Amino acid sequence: MARIIDAPLTTGEGWGCDPRAVHGQWGALDAAARRGLHYTPEVQAETAPLYEKVRHVIPAIEWPAYAPLISAINKIKKQKNAVILAHNYMTSEIFHCVGDFRGDSLQLAREAAETDADVIVQAGVHFMAETSKILAPEKTVLIPDMRAGCSLAASITGADVRLIKQKFPGVPVVTYVNTSADVKAESDVTCTSSNAAAVVEWAARAWNTDRVILIPDEYLAKNVAAQTGVKIIAWKGRCEVHERFTPEDIAELRAAHPGVVVLAHPECPPEVMAAADFAGSTAALQDYVVEKRPGKVVLLTECSMSDNVAAAAPDVDFIRPCNLCPHMKRISLEAIYDALVEMQHEVLIPEDVRVRAKAAIQAMLDLPKEKPRAFETGLAPVEVELV
């Protein structure tokens, strides 16, 4: 069950969760000082415009702990020709203050392939850093914390995919990007939540089949099956953040906040998708809020997403259900700083694996670009074949 944050729990207006918890700081507010970085008048003036983007999340009393690291990171990036790819689930001081490219997995994959930087720092989780290395093998790719994994990526291996293909010969394998390079290397094409339905439909046409293997997220597979009518063969992997949301959560939210608009991510269970008002990828959720400007909204996804979208829609009232991703929260400003200073935690992939994985990713990137597709809500759940 999601822990619903209704009223501010800290000093100040509009902070839903304790900033030390949401921002992964847990006693690390002296991180800058321990690295010889201090909040000088120069740092204060330099970072003041950045603070305006995150003041709705970070109380002013804590900004002196963040600003020296932000200032130092932005200087080091220029010195080393580095860029930071910041996923939508990054905390706001990373997303808005040091991220050079921001977005969902598909957006970041495209940026990794096109950037002319020498160094890529992946402010996300390990499979995202692997994707960057697959697409940009000549670049140095760093992950600030090697422990930043993913429950979906951990749920399946390349050996598992080989066994699935033996059981269903000739059926195309569509693999969610939330997987290791080894799994992508065994796949025909990858997808993200932004384009999963479109990729599955394309694969069914290209292979002239009514069945497609979509791995490893069981709920994404069921939700795509409901959207497309394609018969889906799926794997029992789940996101540990999204699987915790329930229809009961939505009922409680609607009772407590009449008129609230409920937006859900397609990694949520089908019953949650059916009860939501709108569903889509993180990019689609952000587009909905920015374009529609609902008076009151709740995003059923990782905590930091609401914080980051709120900066682009300050007039929208966000009700924040707090389901944290423990893996995303391993990425902190101090970890990014250390990775850049020491050039540590480099992501490497065997070349044979990288080449095969790139073919699957490139097949996705070569498809026509389209606006992130919304998932129709209110649909009856569709059964899939689980292997």
C-alpha positions in Angstrom: 0.0 0.0 0.0 1.3 3.4 -0.9 2.0 5.8 2.0 -0.2 8.8 1.1 1.3 12.1 1.9 -1.4 14.6 2.4 0.1 17.4 4.5 3.6 18.7 4.7 5.7 16.7 7.1 8.6 19.2 7.4 8.9 22.9 8.1 7.8 24.9 5.1 5.2 25.0 2.5 4.6 22.1 0.1 7.2 19.5 1.1 5.5 16.2 1.1 8.2 13.9 2.5 11.1 14.6 4.7 13.7 16.0 2.3 16.5 13.9 3.8 14.5 10.8 3.0 13.2 11.8 -0.4 16.6 13.2 -1.5 18.6 10.3 -0.3 20.5 12.4 2.2 19.9 10.4 5.5 22.5 12.2 7.6 24.7 13.3 4.6 23.9 17.0 4.7 27.6 17.6 5.6 28.7 15.8 2.4 30.0 19.0 0.7 32.0 20.1 3.7 33.6 16.7 4.1 34.9 17.2 0.5 36.3 20.6 1.2 33.4 22.4 -0.6 31.8 25.4 1.2 28.8 27.7 0.7 30.6 30.9 -0.1 29.0 34.1 -1.3 30.2 33.3 -4.8 28.5 29.8 -4.7 25.4 31.4 -3.3 25.2 33.9 -6.1 26.0 31.3 -8.8 23.4 28.8 -7.7 20.6 31.2 -6.7 18.8 30.8 -10.1 19.0 27.0 -9.7 17.4 27.2 -6.2 14.4 28.9 -7.7 13.7 25.6 -9.6 13.7 23.5 -6.5 12.6 25.7 -3.7 9.2 23.9 -3.6 11.1 20.8 -2.5 14.3 21.9 -0.7 13.9 24.2 2.3 16.1 27.2 2.3 17.9 26.2 5.4 19.2 23.1 3.6 20.3 24.7 0.4 23.8 25.5 1.7 24.4 21.8 1.9 23.5 21.2 -1.7 24.8 24.3 -3.5 28.6 23.7 -3.1 28.3 20.2 -4.6 26.1 21.5 -7.5 28.5 24.3 -8.2 31.5 21.9 -8.2 29.8 19.3 -10.4 28.8 21.9 -13.0 32.4 23.1 -13.1 33.9 19.6 -13.4 31.5 18.8 -16.2 33.0 21.6 -18.3 36.5 20.6 -17.5 36.0 17.0 -18.5 33.5 17.5 -21.3 31.0 15.4 -19.4 27.2 15.4 -19.4 24.8 14.0 -16.8 21.7 12.1 -18.0 19.0 12.6 -15.4 16.1 10.3 -15.3 12.6 11.6 -14.3 12.9 9.7 -11.0 16.0 11.5 -9.9 15.7 13.9 -6.9 15.1 17.5 -7.8 18.6 18.8 -6.9 20.0 16.3 -9.4 17.3 16.6 -12.0 17.1 20.4 -12.2 20.5 21.5 -11.0 23.1 19.3 -12.6 21.2 17.2 -15.2 22.1 18.2 -18.8 19.5 16.0 -20.4 16.4 15.0 -18.5 13.6 12.6 -19.3 12.5 9.0 -19.5 14.5 6.0 -20.6 13.7 6.6 -24.3 14.7 10.2 -24.3 18.0 9.5 -22.4 18.8 6.6 -24.8 18.5 9.0 -27.7 20.7 11.6 -26.0 23.4 9.0 -25.2 23.5 8.1 -28.8 23.8 11.7 -30.0 25.9 13.6 -27.4 29.4 14.7 -28.3 30.6 14.6 -24.7 33.6 12.4 -23.8 32.0 11.3 -20.5 28.5 10.3 -19.7 27.3 10.2 -16.0 24.1 8.2 -15.7 21.9 9.6 -13.0 19.6 6.7 -13.0 20.1 2.9 -12.5 22.6 0.4 -13.9 20.7 -0.8 -16.9 20.4 2.8 -18.1 24.2 3.2 -17.9 24.6 0.0 -19.9 22.2 1.4 -22.5 24.4 4.5 -22.8 27.5 2.4 -23.2 25.8 0.2 -25.8 25.0 3.2 -27.9 28.2 5.1 -27.3 31.0 2.6 -26.8 33.7 5.2 -27.4 32.6 7.2 -24.5 33.4 6.7 -20.8 30.1 5.9 -19.0 30.0 6.2 -15.3 27.3 5.2 -12.8 27.6 7.1 -9.5 26.8 4.0 -7.4 27.2 0.4 -8.8 24.5 -0.8 -6.4 21.8 1.2 -8.2 20.0 -1.8 -9.7 16.4 -2.6 -10.7 14.0 -5.3 -9.6 12.9 -5.8 -13.2 16.4 -6.1 -14.5 17.2 -8.5 -11.8 14.2 -10.7 -12.5 15.5 -12.2 -15.8 18.8 -13.3 -17.4 20.0 -13.8 -21.0 19.8 -17.6 -20.3 16.1 -17.2 -19.4 15.5 -15.5 -22.7 17.3 -18.2 -24.6 15.0 -20.8 -23.0 11.9 -18.7 -23.8 13.0 -18.6 -27.5 13.4 -22.3 -27.5 9.9 -22.8 -26.2 8.4 -20.3 -28.7 10.5 -20.5 -31.9 9.9 -17.7 -34.4 8.0 -15.5 -32.0 9.5 -12.0 -31.8 11.0 -11.0 -28.5 10.3 -7.4 -27.4 12.3 -6.5 -24.3 11.7 -3.6 -22.0 14.7 -1.4 -21.6 14.6 -2.1 -17.8 16.9 -5.1 -18.5 20.6 -6.0 -18.6 22.7 -5.8 -21.7 22.8 -9.6 -21.7 19.0 -9.8 -21.9 18.9 -7.1 -24.6 21.5 -9.1 -26.6 19.0 -12.0 -26.8 16.1 -9.8 -28.0 14.8 -8.7 -31.4 13.8 -5.2 -30.3 13.6 -3.1 -27.2 10.8 -0.8 -26.0 10.1 1.7 -23.2 6.9 2.5 -21.5 6.6 5.4 -24.0 6.4 3.2 -27.0 5.7 -0.4 -25.7 2.3 -0.7 -27.4 3.6 0.7 -30.7 6.7 -1.6 -30.7 4.5 -4.7 -30.0 2.2 -3.8 -32.8 5.1 -3.2 -35.2 6.7 -6.6 -34.2 3.4 -8.4 -34.8 3.3 -6.8 -38.3 6.9 -7.3 -39.1 6.9 -11.0 -38.1 3.3 -11.5 -39.5 2.2 -13.0 -36.2 -0.6 -12.5 -33.7 1.8 -13.4 -30.8 4.6 -11.4 -29.3 6.9 -12.1 -26.4 7.1 -9.0 -24.1 9.5 -9.3 -21.2 10.1 -8.9 -18.3 7.3 -6.7 -16.7 4.2 -8.8 -16.2 2.0 -5.8 -15.6 3.3 -3.8 -18.6 2.7 -6.9 -20.7 -0.9 -7.2 -19.5 -1.5 -3.5 -20.0 -0.1 -3.6 -23.5 -2.2 -6.6 -24.3 -5.3 -4.7 -23.3 -4.3 -1.8 -25.6 -3.3 -3.7 -28.7 -5.2 -6.9 -29.0 -1.9 -8.7 -29.6 -1.5 -12.0 -27.8 1.3 -11.5 -25.3 3.7 -14.1 -23.8 5.1 -12.6 -20.6 7.5 -13.0 -17.8 6.6 -12.6 -14.1 8.8 -9.6 -13.4 7.5 -6.6 -11.5 8.7 -3.1 -10.5 8.9 -3.0 -6.7 7.7 0.6 -6.7 4.6 0.3 -9.0 3.4 -3.1 -7.9 2.6 -1.6 -4.5 -0.2 0.7 -5.8 -3.7 -0.7 -5.5 -7.2 0.3 -6.5 -7.9 0.8 -2.8 -5.2 3.5 -2.8 -7.1 5.3 -5.6 -10.5 5.0 -3.8 -8.9 6.5 -0.7 -7.4 9.3 -2.7 -10.7 10.1 -4.4 -12.5 10.1 -1.1 -10.0 12.4 0.6 -9.5 14.7 -2.4 -12.7 15.1 -4.4 -12.0 16.0 -8.0 -8.4 14.7 -8.0 -7.1 13.5 -11.3 -5.3 10.2 -11.0 -2.4 9.4 -13.4 -0.8 5.9 -13.4 2.3 4.4 -14.9 1.8 1.3 -17.0 4.1 -0.7 -14.7 1.1 -0.6 -12.2 -1.3 -3.5 -11.9 -4.1 -3.6 -14.5 -6.7 -3.0 -11.8 -4.9 0.3 -11.0 -4.8 1.3 -14.6 -8.5 0.6 -14.9 -9.3 2.9 -12.0 -7.1 5.7 -13.1 -8.1 8.8 -15.2 -5.0 8.7 -17.4 -2.0 6.4 -17.9 1.3 6.5 -19.7 5.0 6.7 -19.4 6.8 9.3 -17.2 7.0 11.5 -20.3 3.3 11.1 -21.0 2.4 11.9 -17.4 4.5 15.0 -17.4 3.0 16.1 -20.8 -0.5 15.6 -19.4 0.1 17.7 -16.3 1.9 20.5 -18.2 -0.7 20.6 -21.0 -3.9 19.9 -19.2 -3.1 21.8 -15.9 -5.5 19.8 -13.7 -6.4 21.6 -10.5 -5.4 18.7 -8.3 -3.4 15.6 -9.4 -1.8 12.5 -8.2 1.0 10.6 -10.0 1.0 6.9 -9.2 4.7 6.4 -9.8 8.0 7.0 -8.0 8.0 9.9 -5.5 10.5 12.2 -7.1 8.5 12.4 -10.3 5.9 14.7 -8.7 8.6 17.0 -7.4 10.2 17.4 -10.8 6.9 17.9 -12.7 5.8 20.4 -10.1 8.6 22.7 -11.1 7.0 22.9 -14.6 3.5 23.3 -13.3 3.6 25.3 -10.1 -0.1 26.1 -10.3 -1.1 22.4 -10.0 -1.8 20.9 -6.5 0.1 17.6 -6.3 -1.1 14.9 -3.9 2.0 12.8 -3.3 1.8 9.0 -2.7 5.3 8.2 -1.5 6.7 5.0 -3.0 10.4 5.4 -3.1 12.7 3.5 -5.5 15.6 2.5 -3.2 17.9 2.0 -6.2 17.3 5.4 -7.7 17.8 6.9 -4.3 21.4 5.6 -4.2 22.3 8.3 -6.7 23.2 11.5 -4.8 25.0 14.7 -5.5 28.0 13.5 -3.5 28.1 10.2 -5.5 28.0 12.1 -8.8 30.8 14.4 -7.6 33.0 11.5 -6.5 32.4 9.7 -9.8 33.5 12.7 -11.8 36.5 13.6 -9.6 37.8 10.0 -9.4 36.4 8.8 -12.8 35.1 5.8 -10.9 32.4 3.2 -11.4 32.9 2.9 -15.2 30.4 0.7 -17.0 31.9 -1.9 -19.4 30.2 -4.4 -21.6 31.8 -7.3 -23.6 31.9 -6.3 -27.2 30.0 -9.3 -28.5 27.1 -8.7 -26.1 27.2 -4.9 -26.8 26.9 -5.4 -30.6 23.9 -7.8 -30.3 22.2 -5.6 -27.7 22.7 -2.5 -29.8 20.9 -4.2 -32.7 17.8 -4.6 -30.5 18.0 -1.0 -29.2 18.7 0.4 -32.7 15.6 -1.4 -34.0 13.6 0.6 -31.6 15.3 3.9 -32.3 14.8 3.4 -36.0 11.0 3.3 -35.6 9.2 6.5 -36.4 9.3 9.0 -33.6 5.9 9.7 -32.0 4.6 11.5 -29.0 4.5 9.2 -26.0 1.3 7.2 -26.4 -1.3 7.3 -23.6 -2.8 4.0 -22.3 -6.5 3.9 -22.4 -7.9 3.5 -18.9 -11.0 1.8 -17.7 -10.3 -1.4 -19.7 -11.0 -4.9 -18.5 -7.8 -6.8 -17.6 -6.5 -9.1 -20.4 -4.9 -12.4 -19.6 -1.4 -13.2 -20.9 0.6 -16.4 -21.1 3.2 -16.4 -18.4 6.4 -18.4 -18.8 
